[in-house]
Amino acid sequence: MLGPFLLKYHHMFVGAASAGTFILSRNGRSADYVGASAEDLVGTLGRFARQSDYRYFWFVDARSAEDAAKIEQAWLHRYRPTDNASRLSAPRETGWRCTIEGCAACALAGALR
């Protein structure tokens, strides 16, 4: 994972459009939001930079949309961000399922889909 970097300078750190996972933060010390992009990480970060009050970000490039979703779910469990409404944002067609034993949040989110 690379960062933290200032979100307004995301284009200096994230290269060409590709899949990836990111953490956004207001204070640069804790995760407020975790997300993933299936194909345009730099574009997704740009939208957050323009439309939110997050100031910092960390990121990692992923080889595929599926890998980005797996990393996103791992980070959601590890960092427990305050601004994520649901832990299950991976597209249904990826077939991804939470592998954390007894994860009630993911089980509930999956049942609601």
Secondary structure, DSSP 8 states (H G I E B T S, - for coil): -EEEEEGGGHHHHS-SS--EEEEEESSSSS-SEEEEESS-HHHHHHHHHHHS---EEEEEE-SSHHHHHHHHHHHHHHH--SS-S-S--S-GGGT----STT-HHHHHHHHH-
